């Protein structure tokens, strides 16, 4: 067993696969998934698969988790839209102020 395999095992990693990406956006999203998985494992000490096969949650619990996450996502989207609106308004005010100074 290589030292990499030993460290993977200690970190709860049971398999590793290399991917080639033609799209940097896809690579970035995959990297974020791996990072999130690592953080979840560090926080809970187990994987989602272990949680599922050991029946720690019911299907209803998973559906509730999804619903709550999507509700949070809607709130984040609305907050971002309001931030964009505020930035646009600030840009218009700045442009108006710049135009006034030109006269």
FENJO-V703680 format. One record per run of one state. SS is the DSSP state (alpha for helix, beta for strand, coil for the rest). FROM is the first residue (numbers start at 1). LEN is the number of residues. If there is no record, write none. Layout:
# FENJO-V703680
ss={SS & SS}
from={FROM & FROM}
len={LEN & LEN}
This chain:
# FENJO-V703680
ss={coil & alpha & coil & alpha & coil & alpha & coil & alpha & coil}
from={1 & 3 & 11 & 24 & 45 & 48 & 54 & 59 & 103}
len={2 & 8 & 13 & 21 & 3 & 6 & 5 & 44 & 1}
